[in-house]
Amino acid sequence: MAPLETLEQKFDSRFDSFERSISDLTAAVQDGFMKVDVRFDRLEGRVDRLEGSVGALHEGLENVKDRVGALEEGVVKLTSRVEDMAETLDSVADMVSDHEDRITKVESK
């Protein structure tokens, strides 16, 4: 019977070693998954912050567009006023020139 007991001991020893290997492998896989979960959580936090930043940038860009639109309207109005003033100045210059001519004629008589 000694050989049978030796076989059982060898089997038990190998089975225990196999169980420890499976247990170690399972623990390593679980540890790996936990690390992946932690990394995904960090990544999710970064993505959330980036989404917030992009949203703020979009809002800022919309504000800039609104301001540029208002500035364009102001430039159009200002251009119109400057053109009106130029026409008025041309009319005044023509009047001054006409008065000069009249005064010169009166003085030369």
C-alpha positions in Angstrom: 0.0 0.0 0.0 2.8 2.3 0.3 2.9 3.0 -3.4 -0.9 3.9 -3.4 -0.4 6.3 -0.5 2.5 7.9 -2.3 0.4 8.4 -5.4 -2.4 10.0 -3.3 0.2 12.3 -1.7 1.6 13.2 -5.1 -1.9 13.8 -6.4 -2.9 15.9 -3.4 0.3 17.8 -3.6 -0.2 18.6 -7.3 -3.9 19.4 -6.8 -3.0 21.8 -4.0 -0.4 23.4 -6.3 -3.0 23.6 -9.1 -5.5 25.2 -6.7 -3.0 27.7 -5.5 -2.1 28.5 -9.1 -5.8 29.0 -10.0 -6.3 31.1 -6.9 -3.2 33.2 -7.7 -4.4 33.6 -11.3 -7.9 34.6 -10.2 -6.5 37.1 -7.7 -4.2 38.6 -10.4 -7.2 38.9 -12.9 -9.3 40.5 -10.2 -6.5 42.9 -9.3 -6.1 43.7 -13.0 -9.8 44.4 -13.4 -9.7 46.7 -10.3 -6.8 48.6 -11.8 -8.7 49.0 -15.1 -11.8 50.2 -13.2 -9.7 52.8 -11.4 -8.2 54.0 -14.7 -11.7 54.1 -16.4 -12.9 56.2 -13.4 -10.0 58.6 -13.9 -10.6 58.8 -17.6 -14.3 59.4 -17.1 -13.4 62.3 -14.7 -11.1 63.8 -17.3 -13.7 63.4 -20.0 -16.3 65.1 -17.8 -13.9 68.0 -17.2 -13.1 68.3 -20.9 -16.8 68.3 -21.7 -17.3 71.2 -19.2 -14.4 73.1 -20.8 -15.7 72.5 -24.3 -19.1 73.7 -23.2 -17.6 76.9 -21.7 -15.6 77.5 -24.8 -18.7 77.1 -27.0 -20.6 79.5 -24.8 -17.7 82.0 -25.0 -17.6 81.6 -28.8 -21.3 82.3 -29.0 -20.8 85.5 -26.9 -18.0 86.6 -29.2 -20.2 86.0 -32.3 -22.9 88.1 -30.7 -20.4 90.9 -29.9 -18.9 90.8 -33.4 -22.5 91.0 -34.9 -23.2 94.1 -32.7 -19.9 95.7 -33.8 -20.7 95.1 -37.4 -24.0 96.8 -37.0 -22.3 99.7 -35.3 -19.7 100.0 -38.1 -22.5 100.1 -40.7 -24.2 102.9 -38.8 -21.0 104.8 -38.3 -20.1 104.4 -42.0 -23.5 105.8 -42.9 -23.1 108.8 -40.6 -19.6 109.5 -42.0 -20.9 109.3 -45.5 -23.7 111.7 -44.6 -21.2 114.1 -43.0 -19.0 113.9 -46.1 -22.0 114.9 -48.3 -22.8 117.8 -45.9 -19.2 119.0 -45.9 -19.1 118.9 -49.7 -22.3 121.0 -49.8 -20.8 123.5 -47.3 -17.6 123.6 -49.3 -19.6 124.4 -52.5 -21.5 127.1 -50.7 -18.3 128.7 -49.4 -16.8 128.6 -52.8 -19.9 130.3 -54.3 -19.8 133.0 -51.6 -16.1 133.5 -52.3 -16.9 134.0 -56.0 -19.7 136.5 -55.2 -17.5 138.4 -52.7 -14.7 138.6 -55.3 -17.1 139.9 -57.9 -18.5 142.5 -55.5 -15.1 143.7 -54.5 -13.9 143.9 -58.1 -16.7 146.3 -59.1 
